[in-house]
Amino acid sequence: MELTVEPLKVLIVDDEYLIRNLLRMRIDWEQQGMTIIGEASDAAEALNQVELLRPDIVFTDIYMPKMDGIELSGILMERYPNIKIVVVTGHDEFEYARQSVKLGISDFILKPIRASELLQVTTKLRVAIEQEMGREYELMKLREEMKQSLPYLRERFVNQWLSDVIPEDELQEKGRFFGIPISSGEPGLRIAVMEVEVAVPQAKIAAPEVYPHLSEPYHQTRQTHQTHEAHRGPQQQHGQPQLSQHQTEAHRQPAEEIHILLRMVGMKQVQAFYPQDLQTIIVMDPHNRIVVLSLGADTEFTNQVQQLQEELQHTLKLEGCEVDVTVGIGQWQSGWGRACVGYREACRALDYQAFVGKNQVICFEDLVIENGKRPYHSDAQLLQQLQFYVSVGAGEEAVLLLERMLFVPFSDVSQFRMAAMDVVTECQRAAIEQQLEGEYALNKEAVAAIFTAGHLPELKSMLEQHVRTVSDVIQAKRQAKEGNLIDRVMAYLEENMGNAEVGLSSTAAAFYVSSGHLGRLMKKETGQTFVEYMTQLRMRKAETLLKQTDLKGYEIGQQVGIPDPHYFSVLFKKHIGRSMNEYRNVKT
């Protein structure tokens, strides 16, 4: 959009025809970027002409019958403040006309009208009008940009509100600007935070054709990434190409894109769940979680969120991927300034998924200790010491320290569960620090049993067993030898290749090593990545089955652990160089 300046429209008002004609003929108006669109012989006719033609500039005589030029100018300035008015006057009326400039009249010229004076006035008017038009144009562009950015600005405002950044006395004014009904009263609000996560298997990341509805953005993103890499050129380190970061990014980008697209789809579904509902605000928080803020009375909010979570979990699905939708809900808060409290409570409830599992709606009030009971306080020093014992595999020492930690007067089971949460968290941190994966990083069944046990002795026993188990697994991992690890891994893959779930993570967990460590060993020993080696193993098995059996293509794919017929067919042709039918037709 560019600013185009059309000729300025001029209206001449004078009761004498000769003066009007003299003004018309005195200068080349077109050369001045102006055009005379009309004439009027009195003020009444001038008002009609202005209403009809909307001129930019009006030249008016100061003395006219019934209504003089000053009175006419006053009416015009009141009705059309953007019109520039020039008063035409004689020497005897000069002082009167000069005083009229103070009223807002742009300029005046003296009779007899000289071309030089008229040119000077018109030039000044044109410059002033063009400057005003330029400012209006820039303001219009800024308004358009602001309009386009309004959803982002609105989301930013809500996140600042939830983070308690905006003073409470500014909430009402800013909320009104963004169309949020924050009244001056003291109604309440309730907040839910939704987390949408997808676990994308490595084989699926390498095969975007499995996701036909995501294929176009995937290819565009990948092509852009490859173009950027080509411009960067090879990077050298100690004389060797630095490829690891590129390879990592090449696999990470599609997976992250799937995450982003799923969150966007989830956001749209949540917005569709609350159509035209001014009392419900939906934004994405800085952690890419969907926040639903319900203003007003706390009636069916929890039931609505439960229904929404079930719908999202049912509809957000990808072939071969697990999509989890977990929701945390804060307590009802009275007053706009307590939105930050409700948001923190919802986030804390969402974090509780580490102990009760995903795909649930977790309410903060279910985690809060009842009033009148002494709250549990964590002992940071003991917890740090516990993590150390677990992380070095010192199970007995960890259990002894646990007994010491639990030797406090808990008033009921709910308080002990708060302490148990601290212990499980430290065990999980130790497991992550030692690069344990899968169920060893967090045994969900064991943790669920801890938080559903009915009495303190049972809870203590389960917690001790959990601490001992994690410590023992870490100790076993530390004692594992790497001498024949790859040989055992190869034998394991040969035996289990028919299981589609076998991958780098599950194999690493089976041998108590980290995925990264096993991947590096495979590359070093075989010259191939884990995925490349596994794919080659499966393709060799597929060749053998094609030669020795009459199994159909999809049956062979199932036997070698690739149940998706299309993906199996693509891989086979890529690695063997011929389709399965072509291969069978030429086999000897």
C-alpha positions as CSV (number, residue, x, y, z in Angstrom):
1,M,0.0,0.0,0.0
2,E,1.5,3.3,-1.2
3,L,0.4,6.9,-0.6
4,T,-0.9,8.4,-3.8
5,V,-1.6,12.2,-3.8
6,E,-4.4,13.3,-6.2
7,P,-4.8,17.0,-7.2
8,L,-6.1,19.1,-4.3
9,K,-9.7,20.3,-4.8
10,V,-10.3,24.1,-4.6
11,L,-13.6,26.0,-4.1
12,I,-13.7,29.7,-4.8
13,V,-16.4,31.8,-2.9
14,D,-17.0,35.5,-3.9
15,D,-20.0,37.5,-4.7
16,E,-18.1,39.2,-7.6
17,Y,-17.7,37.2,-10.8
18,L,-14.6,39.2,-11.8
19,I,-12.8,38.3,-8.6
20,R,-13.7,34.6,-9.0
21,N,-12.5,34.6,-12.6
22,L,-9.3,36.5,-11.6
23,L,-8.5,33.8,-9.0
24,R,-9.2,31.1,-11.6
25,M,-7.0,32.7,-14.3
26,R,-4.2,34.1,-12.2
27,I,-2.0,31.0,-11.9
28,D,-1.7,27.5,-13.4
29,W,-3.6,25.5,-10.8
30,E,-2.7,22.2,-12.4
31,Q,1.0,23.0,-12.1
32,Q,0.4,23.6,-8.4
33,G,-1.1,20.2,-8.0
34,M,-4.6,21.6,-7.6
35,T,-7.9,21.7,-9.5
36,I,-10.8,24.2,-9.1
37,I,-13.9,22.0,-8.6
38,G,-16.5,24.8,-8.2
39,E,-17.5,28.4,-7.4
40,A,-20.0,30.0,-5.2
41,S,-21.4,33.5,-5.1
42,D,-22.5,33.6,-1.4
43,A,-22.1,31.7,1.8
44,A,-25.3,29.6,1.5
45,E,-24.3,28.3,-1.9
46,A,-20.7,27.7,-0.6
47,L,-22.0,25.5,2.3
48,N,-24.0,23.4,-0.3
49,Q,-21.0,23.1,-2.5
50,V,-18.7,22.1,0.3
51,E,-21.2,19.4,1.5
52,L,-21.4,18.1,-2.1
53,L,-17.8,18.4,-3.4
54,R,-15.8,18.2,-0.1
55,P,-12.9,20.5,-1.2
56,D,-9.5,20.6,0.4
57,I,-9.1,24.4,0.1
58,V,-11.7,27.2,0.2
59,F,-10.9,30.8,-1.0
60,T,-13.5,33.1,0.4
61,D,-14.1,36.9,0.1
62,I,-14.4,38.6,3.5
63,Y,-17.4,40.7,2.6
64,M,-20.5,39.0,1.1
65,P,-24.2,39.6,1.5
66,K,-26.1,37.9,4.4
67,M,-23.1,36.1,5.7
68,D,-19.5,37.3,5.5
69,G,-16.4,35.2,4.9
70,I,-15.4,35.1,8.6
71,E,-18.7,33.7,9.7
72,L,-18.7,31.2,6.8
73,S,-15.1,30.2,7.8
74,G,-16.2,29.6,11.4
75,I,-19.0,27.2,10.3
76,L,-16.7,25.4,7.9
77,M,-14.0,24.9,10.5
78,E,-16.6,23.5,12.9
79,R,-18.1,21.1,10.4
80,Y,-15.0,20.2,8.3
81,P,-11.9,20.8,10.5
82,N,-9.5,19.4,7.8
83,I,-10.4,22.1,5.1
84,K,-7.9,24.8,4.7
85,I,-9.5,28.3,4.4
86,V,-7.9,31.4,2.7
87,V,-9.6,34.7,3.2
88,V,-9.5,37.2,0.2
89,T,-9.6,40.8,1.5
90,G,-8.8,44.4,0.6
91,H,-6.4,46.8,2.3
92,D,-9.1,48.4,4.3
93,E,-10.2,45.0,5.7
94,F,-6.6,43.8,6.3
95,E,-6.5,44.2,10.0
96,Y,-9.9,42.4,10.4
97,A,-8.7,39.6,8.2
98,R,-5.4,39.2,10.0
99,Q,-7.2,38.8,13.3
100,S,-9.2,36.0,11.7
101,V,-6.1,33.9,11.3
102,K,-6.1,33.4,15.1
103,L,-9.5,31.7,14.7
104,G,-7.9,28.9,12.6
105,I,-8.0,30.3,9.1
106,S,-5.0,29.1,7.2
107,D,-4.0,32.3,5.4
108,F,-5.2,35.4,3.6
109,I,-4.4,37.3,0.4
110,L,-4.8,41.0,-0.4
111,K,-6.7,42.6,-3.3
112,P,-5.7,43.2,-6.0
113,I,-4.6,39.6,-6.3
114,R,-1.0,39.2,-7.4
115,A,0.2,35.9,-9.0
116,S,3.3,35.8,-6.8
117,E,1.3,36.1,-3.6
118,L,-1.2,33.5,-4.8
119,L,1.6,31.1,-5.7
120,Q,3.2,31.6,-2.3
121,V,-0.1,30.8,-0.5
122,T,-0.9,27.8,-2.6
123,T,2.6,26.4,-2.3
124,K,2.4,26.7,1.5
125,L,-1.0,25.1,1.6
126,R,0.0,22.2,-0.6
127,V,3.1,21.4,1.6
128,A,0.9,21.6,4.7
129,I,-1.8,19.3,3.3
130,E,0.7,16.8,1.9
131,Q,2.5,16.6,5.3
132,E,-0.9,16.0,7.0
133,M,-1.8,13.4,4.5
134,G,1.6,11.7,5.1
135,R,1.0,11.7,8.8
136,E,-2.5,10.3,8.3
137,Y,-1.1,7.6,6.0
138,E,1.6,6.6,8.5
139,L,-1.0,6.5,11.2
140,M,-3.2,4.4,9.0
141,K,-0.3,2.0,8.4
142,L,0.4,1.7,12.1
143,R,-3.2,1.0,12.8
144,E,-3.3,-1.7,10.2
145,E,-0.1,-3.2,11.6
146,M,-1.5,-3.0,15.1
147,K,-4.7,-4.7,13.9
148,Q,-2.7,-7.5,12.4
149,S,-0.7,-7.8,15.6
150,L,-3.7,-7.5,17.9
151,P,-4.1,-11.3,18.5
152,Y,-0.4,-11.5,19.6
153,L,-0.7,-8.3,21.7
154,R,-3.8,-9.7,23.3
155,E,-2.1,-13.0,24.1
156,R,0.9,-11.1,25.5
157,F,-1.3,-9.0,27.7
158,V,-3.1,-12.0,29.1
159,N,0.2,-13.8,29.8
160,Q,1.5,-10.6,31.6
161,W,-1.8,-10.6,33.6
162,L,-1.3,-14.2,34.6
163,S,2.3,-13.5,35.5
164,D,1.2,-10.6,37.8
165,V,3.2,-8.1,35.7
166,I,0.4,-5.6,35.1
167,P,-0.8,-3.5,38.1
168,E,-4.3,-4.2,39.1
169,D,-5.4,-0.6,38.6
170,E,-4.4,-0.9,34.9
171,L,-6.2,-4.2,34.2
172,Q,-9.6,-2.7,33.5
173,E,-8.4,-0.1,30.9
174,K,-6.1,-2.5,29.1
175,G,-8.7,-5.3,29.2
176,R,-11.3,-3.1,27.6
177,F,-8.8,-2.3,24.8
178,F,-8.3,-6.0,24.0
179,G,-12.0,-6.8,24.3
180,I,-11.8,-8.6,27.6
181,P,-14.7,-8.0,29.9
182,I,-12.8,-7.0,33.1
183,S,-15.3,-4.9,35.0
184,S,-14.7,-2.7,38.0
185,G,-16.6,-5.2,40.2
186,E,-15.1,-8.2,42.0
187,P,-16.3,-11.3,40.2
188,G,-14.2,-14.4,40.1
189,L,-12.3,-16.5,37.7
190,R,-10.9,-20.0,37.2
191,I,-8.0,-21.1,35.1
192,A,-7.1,-24.4,33.3
193,V,-3.7,-25.1,31.7
194,M,-3.6,-27.8,29.0
195,E,-0.5,-29.6,27.7
196,V,-0.5,-31.4,24.4
197,E,2.4,-33.7,23.8
198,V,3.2,-36.3,21.1
199,A,5.8,-39.0,21.2
200,V,7.2,-39.3,17.6
201,P,9.1,-42.6,17.0
202,Q,12.5,-42.1,15.2
203,A,11.4,-44.2,12.2
204,K,8.4,-41.9,11.7
205,I,10.5,-38.8,11.8
206,A,12.6,-40.2,8.9
207,A,9.5,-41.0,6.9
208,P,7.2,-37.9,6.5
209,E,5.0,-39.7,4.0
210,V,3.4,-41.4,7.0
211,Y,1.8,-38.0,7.8
212,P,0.1,-37.0,4.4
213,H,-1.8,-34.2,6.1
214,L,1.5,-32.7,7.4
215,S,3.6,-33.5,4.3
216,E,3.6,-30.1,2.6
217,P,4.7,-28.0,5.6
218,Y,7.2,-30.7,6.4
219,H,8.8,-30.7,3.0
220,Q,8.9,-26.9,2.9
221,T,10.6,-26.7,6.3
222,R,13.0,-29.4,5.4
223,Q,13.9,-27.8,2.1
224,T,14.5,-24.5,3.8
225,H,16.7,-26.2,6.3
226,Q,18.8,-28.0,3.7
227,T,19.2,-24.7,1.7
228,H,20.5,-23.0,4.8
229,E,22.9,-25.8,5.4
230,A,24.2,-25.6,1.8
231,H,25.0,-21.9,2.2
232,R,26.8,-22.5,5.5
233,G,29.2,-24.9,3.9
234,P,31.1,-27.8,5.7
235,Q,32.4,-27.1,9.1
236,Q,35.7,-28.7,10.1
237,Q,36.9,-29.7,13.5
238,H,40.4,-31.2,13.9
239,G,40.4,-31.9,10.1
240,Q,37.1,-33.9,10.2
241,P,33.6,-32.7,9.0
242,Q,31.4,-31.6,11.9
243,L,28.2,-33.5,11.0
244,S,26.7,-34.4,14.3
245,Q,24.8,-31.1,14.8
246,H,23.4,-31.2,11.3
247,Q,22.3,-34.8,11.6
248,T,20.6,-34.0,14.9
249,E,18.8,-31.0,13.5
250,A,17.7,-32.9,10.4
251,H,15.9,-35.4,12.7
252,R,14.7,-32.8,15.2
253,Q,13.1,-30.4,12.9
254,P,10.2,-32.6,11.5
255,A,9.4,-33.8,15.1
256,E,9.3,-30.3,16.4
257,E,7.2,-29.2,13.5
258,I,4.7,-32.0,14.3
259,H,4.6,-30.8,17.9
260,I,3.9,-27.2,16.8
261,L,1.2,-28.2,14.3
262,L,-0.5,-30.4,16.9
263,R,-0.6,-27.5,19.4
264,M,-2.0,-25.2,16.7
265,V,-4.7,-27.8,15.9
266,G,-5.4,-28.2,19.6
267,M,-5.7,-24.5,20.0
268,K,-8.2,-24.2,17.2
269,Q,-10.3,-27.0,18.7
270,V,-10.3,-25.3,22.1
271,Q,-11.4,-22.1,20.5
272,A,-14.2,-23.9,18.6
273,F,-15.3,-25.4,21.9
274,Y,-16.0,-21.9,23.3
275,P,-17.5,-20.1,20.2
276,Q,-18.4,-16.5,20.7
277,D,-17.9,-16.8,24.5
278,L,-16.7,-13.5,25.8
279,Q,-16.4,-14.8,29.3
280,T,-13.7,-17.4,28.2
281,I,-10.2,-16.3,27.2
282,I,-8.0,-18.8,25.4
283,V,-4.2,-18.1,24.9
284,M,-0.9,-20.0,24.5
285,D,1.4,-19.5,27.4
286,P,5.2,-19.1,27.1
287,H,5.7,-22.8,27.6
288,N,3.4,-23.7,24.6
289,R,0.6,-24.8,26.8
290,I,-3.1,-23.8,26.2
291,V,-4.5,-21.6,28.9
292,V,-8.3,-21.4,29.4
293,L,-9.4,-18.5,31.6
294,S,-13.1,-18.5,32.6
295,L,-14.4,-15.2,34.0
296,G,-17.5,-15.0,36.2
297,A,-19.1,-17.7,38.4
298,D,-17.6,-21.1,38.9
299,T,-20.4,-23.4,37.7
300,E,-19.7,-26.1,35.1
301,F,-16.1,-25.2,34.4
302,T,-14.5,-28.4,35.6
303,N,-17.0,-30.6,33.7
304,Q,-16.5,-28.5,30.6
305,V,-12.7,-28.9,30.8
306,Q,-13.1,-32.7,31.4
307,Q,-15.3,-32.9,28.2
308,L,-12.8,-30.8,26.3
309,Q,-9.8,-33.0,27.4
310,E,-11.6,-36.1,26.3
311,E,-12.5,-34.6,22.9
312,L,-8.9,-33.4,22.3
313,Q,-7.5,-36.8,23.3
314,H,-9.8,-38.5,20.9
315,T,-9.3,-36.2,17.9
316,L,-5.6,-35.3,18.2
317,K,-4.1,-38.5,16.8
318,L,-1.3,-39.4,14.5
319,E,-0.7,-42.8,13.0
320,G,1.9,-44.6,15.1
321,C,2.2,-41.8,17.7
322,E,0.9,-41.3,21.2
323,V,-0.8,-38.0,21.7
324,D,-1.3,-37.0,25.4
325,V,-3.6,-34.2,26.6
326,T,-3.2,-33.4,30.3
327,V,-5.0,-30.5,32.1
328,G,-4.3,-28.8,35.4
329,I,-7.1,-26.6,37.0
330,G,-6.6,-24.0,39.7
331,Q,-9.0,-23.1,42.4
332,W,-11.7,-20.4,41.9
333,Q,-10.3,-17.0,42.6
334,S,-12.2,-13.9,43.7
335,G,-10.9,-10.7,42.1
336,W,-9.0,-10.0,38.8
337,G,-5.7,-9.5,40.6
338,R,-5.7,-13.1,41.7
339,A,-5.4,-14.5,38.2
340,C,-1.7,-15.1,38.8
341,V,-2.6,-17.3,41.8
342,G,-5.0,-19.3,39.8
343,Y,-2.5,-19.8,37.0
344,R,0.2,-20.9,39.4
345,E,-2.2,-23.4,41.0
346,A,-3.2,-24.8,37.5
347,C,0.5,-25.2,36.6
348,R,1.3,-26.9,39.8
349,A,-1.7,-29.3,39.3
350,L,-0.4,-30.0,35.8
351,D,3.1,-30.8,37.1
352,Y,1.4,-33.5,39.2
353,Q,1.1,-35.6,36.1
354,A,4.6,-36.9,36.8
355,F,3.0,-38.9,39.6
356,V,-0.6,-39.7,38.5
357,G,0.2,-40.0,34.7
358,K,-0.9,-38.1,31.6
359,N,-4.3,-37.8,29.9
360,Q,-6.0,-36.6,33.1
361,V,-7.7,-33.5,34.5
362,I,-6.0,-32.7,37.8
363,C,-7.6,-30.1,40.1
364,F,-5.4,-28.2,42.5
365,E,-7.8,-28.5,45.4
366,D,-7.3,-32.3,45.3
367,L,-3.6,-31.7,46.2
368,V,-4.1,-29.1,48.9
369,I,-3.9,-30.1,52.6
370,E,-7.1,-29.3,54.5
371,N,-7.2,-26.2,56.7
372,G,-6.2,-26.5,60.3
373,K,-3.5,-29.0,59.7
374,R,0.2,-28.3,60.0
375,P,1.7,-28.2,56.5
376,Y,4.6,-30.3,55.4
377,H,8.0,-28.5,54.8
378,S,10.7,-30.0,52.7
379,D,14.2,-30.4,54.1
380,A,16.4,-29.4,51.1
381,Q,19.6,-30.7,52.7
382,L,18.3,-34.2,53.3
383,L,16.7,-34.4,49.9
384,Q,20.0,-33.4,48.2
385,Q,21.8,-36.1,50.2
386,L,19.2,-38.6,49.2
387,Q,19.6,-37.8,45.6
388,F,23.4,-38.3,45.9
389,Y,23.0,-41.7,47.5
390,V,20.5,-42.9,44.8
391,S,22.6,-41.5,42.0
392,V,25.7,-43.4,43.1
393,G,23.7,-46.6,43.6
394,A,24.1,-46.7,47.4
395,G,20.7,-48.3,48.1
396,E,21.3,-49.2,51.7
397,E,22.5,-45.7,52.6
398,A,19.6,-44.2,50.7
399,V,17.0,-46.3,52.6
400,L,18.6,-45.5,56.0
401,L,18.4,-41.8,55.1
402,L,14.8,-42.2,54.0
403,E,13.9,-43.7,57.4
404,R,15.4,-40.6,59.0
405,M,13.5,-38.3,56.7
406,L,10.2,-40.0,57.4
407,F,10.7,-40.0,61.2
408,V,8.4,-36.9,61.6
409,P,4.9,-36.6,63.1
410,F,2.7,-36.6,59.9
411,S,-0.9,-35.8,60.8
412,D,-2.5,-37.9,58.0
413,V,-1.8,-39.7,54.8
414,S,-2.1,-36.5,52.7
415,Q,0.9,-34.9,54.4
416,F,2.9,-38.0,53.9
417,R,2.1,-38.0,50.2
418,M,3.6,-34.5,50.0
419,A,6.8,-35.9,51.5
420,A,6.6,-38.9,49.2
421,M,6.4,-36.5,46.2
422,D,9.7,-35.0,47.3
423,V,11.3,-38.4,47.6
424,V,10.1,-39.6,44.2
425,T,11.2,-36.3,42.6
426,E,14.7,-36.8,43.9
427,C,14.8,-40.4,42.6
428,Q,13.7,-39.2,39.2
429,R,16.4,-36.5,39.2
430,A,19.0,-39.1,40.1
431,A,17.7,-41.4,37.3
432,I,17.8,-38.5,34.7
433,E,21.3,-37.6,35.9
434,Q,22.5,-41.2,35.3
435,Q,20.7,-41.2,31.9
436,L,18.2,-43.9,32.8
437,E,15.3,-44.1,30.4
438,G,11.9,-45.6,30.1
439,E,10.3,-47.1,33.2
440,Y,13.6,-46.8,35.0
441,A,13.5,-43.0,34.8
442,L,10.0,-43.0,36.3
443,N,8.2,-46.3,37.1
444,K,4.6,-45.0,36.7
445,E,3.0,-48.1,38.2
446,A,5.2,-47.9,41.3
447,V,4.6,-44.2,41.7
448,A,0.8,-44.6,41.2
449,A,0.8,-47.3,43.9
450,I,2.6,-45.0,46.3
451,F,0.0,-42.3,45.9
452,T,-3.0,-44.6,46.1
453,A,-1.9,-46.6,49.2
454,G,-4.3,-46.4,52.1
455,H,-2.2,-46.2,55.2
456,L,1.2,-45.0,56.4
457,P,3.0,-48.4,57.0
458,E,2.1,-49.5,53.4
459,L,3.2,-46.1,52.0
460,K,6.6,-46.2,53.8
461,S,7.2,-49.8,52.6
462,M,6.4,-48.8,49.0
463,L,8.6,-45.7,49.1
464,E,11.5,-47.7,50.5
465,Q,11.2,-50.2,47.7
466,H,11.1,-47.5,45.1
467,V,14.3,-45.9,46.5
468,R,16.0,-49.3,46.6
469,T,14.9,-50.2,43.1
470,V,16.2,-47.0,41.5
471,S,19.4,-47.3,43.4
472,D,19.9,-50.9,42.3
473,V,19.2,-50.2,38.7
474,I,21.8,-47.3,38.7
475,Q,24.3,-49.6,40.5
476,A,23.8,-52.3,37.9
477,K,24.2,-49.8,35.1
478,R,27.4,-48.5,36.6
479,Q,28.8,-52.1,36.8
480,A,27.8,-53.1,33.3
481,K,30.7,-53.8,30.9
482,E,30.9,-52.5,27.4
483,G,33.2,-55.2,26.0
484,N,30.6,-57.3,24.2
485,L,27.7,-54.8,24.4
486,I,27.4,-54.3,20.7
487,D,27.5,-58.1,20.0
488,R,24.7,-58.6,22.5
489,V,22.8,-55.7,21.0
490,M,23.1,-57.1,17.5
491,A,21.9,-60.5,18.7
492,Y,19.0,-58.9,20.5
493,L,18.0,-56.9,17.3
494,E,18.3,-60.1,15.2
495,E,16.0,-61.9,17.5
496,N,13.5,-59.0,18.0
497,M,13.5,-57.3,14.7
498,G,9.9,-58.4,14.1
499,N,8.7,-56.2,17.0
500,A,7.8,-52.8,15.6
501,E,8.3,-51.3,19.0
502,V,12.0,-52.1,19.1
503,G,14.0,-48.9,18.7
504,L,17.0,-47.1,20.0
505,S,15.3,-46.1,23.3
506,S,13.8,-49.5,24.1
507,T,17.1,-51.3,23.2
508,A,19.2,-49.0,25.3
509,A,16.8,-49.5,28.2
510,A,17.1,-53.3,27.8
511,F,20.9,-53.0,28.2
512,Y,20.8,-50.3,30.9
513,V,22.6,-47.7,28.9
514,S,21.6,-44.3,27.5
515,S,20.3,-43.9,24.0
516,G,23.1,-41.4,23.2
517,H,25.8,-43.8,24.4
518,L,24.4,-46.8,22.5
519,G,24.0,-44.7,19.4
520,R,27.6,-43.6,19.5
521,L,28.8,-47.2,20.0
522,M,26.7,-48.5,17.1
523,K,28.1,-45.8,14.8
524,K,31.7,-46.5,15.9
525,E,31.4,-50.3,15.6
526,T,29.3,-50.6,12.5
527,G,29.7,-47.3,10.7
528,Q,26.0,-46.9,10.7
529,T,23.5,-45.2,12.9
530,F,21.1,-47.4,14.9
531,V,18.2,-46.6,12.5
532,E,20.4,-47.4,9.5
533,Y,21.6,-50.7,10.9
534,M,18.1,-51.7,12.0
535,T,16.7,-50.9,8.6
536,Q,19.4,-52.8,6.8
537,L,18.8,-55.8,9.1
538,R,15.1,-55.8,8.3
539,M,15.6,-55.3,4.6
540,R,18.0,-58.4,4.4
541,K,15.4,-60.4,6.3
542,A,12.7,-59.2,3.8
543,E,14.9,-60.3,0.9
544,T,15.2,-63.7,2.3
545,L,11.4,-64.0,2.9
546,L,10.8,-62.8,-0.7
547,K,13.1,-65.5,-2.0
548,Q,12.0,-68.4,0.2
549,T,8.2,-67.8,0.8
550,D,5.1,-66.7,-1.0
551,L,4.1,-64.2,1.7
552,K,2.5,-61.0,0.5
553,G,4.3,-57.7,0.9
554,Y,2.4,-56.5,3.9
555,E,2.9,-59.9,5.6
556,I,6.6,-59.6,5.1
557,G,6.6,-56.1,6.5
558,Q,4.8,-57.3,9.6
559,Q,7.4,-60.1,10.1
560,V,10.3,-57.7,9.9
561,G,8.7,-55.1,12.2
562,I,7.4,-52.6,9.7
563,P,3.6,-53.0,9.8
564,D,2.9,-49.9,7.7
565,P,2.6,-51.4,4.1
566,H,3.3,-48.1,2.3
567,Y,6.3,-47.2,4.5
568,F,7.7,-50.8,4.1
569,S,7.3,-50.6,0.3
570,V,9.1,-47.3,0.1
571,L,12.0,-48.5,2.3
572,F,12.3,-51.7,0.4
573,K,12.6,-50.0,-3.0
574,K,15.0,-47.4,-1.5
575,H,17.4,-49.9,-0.1
576,I,17.1,-52.8,-2.6
577,G,16.7,-50.6,-5.7
578,R,13.6,-52.5,-7.0
579,S,10.0,-52.9,-5.9
580,M,9.0,-56.2,-4.3
581,N,7.1,-57.3,-7.4
582,E,10.1,-56.5,-9.6
583,Y,12.4,-58.3,-7.2
584,R,10.2,-61.5,-7.2
585,N,9.9,-61.5,-11.0
586,V,13.7,-61.5,-11.5
587,K,14.8,-63.7,-8.5
588,T,16.6,-66.9,-9.4
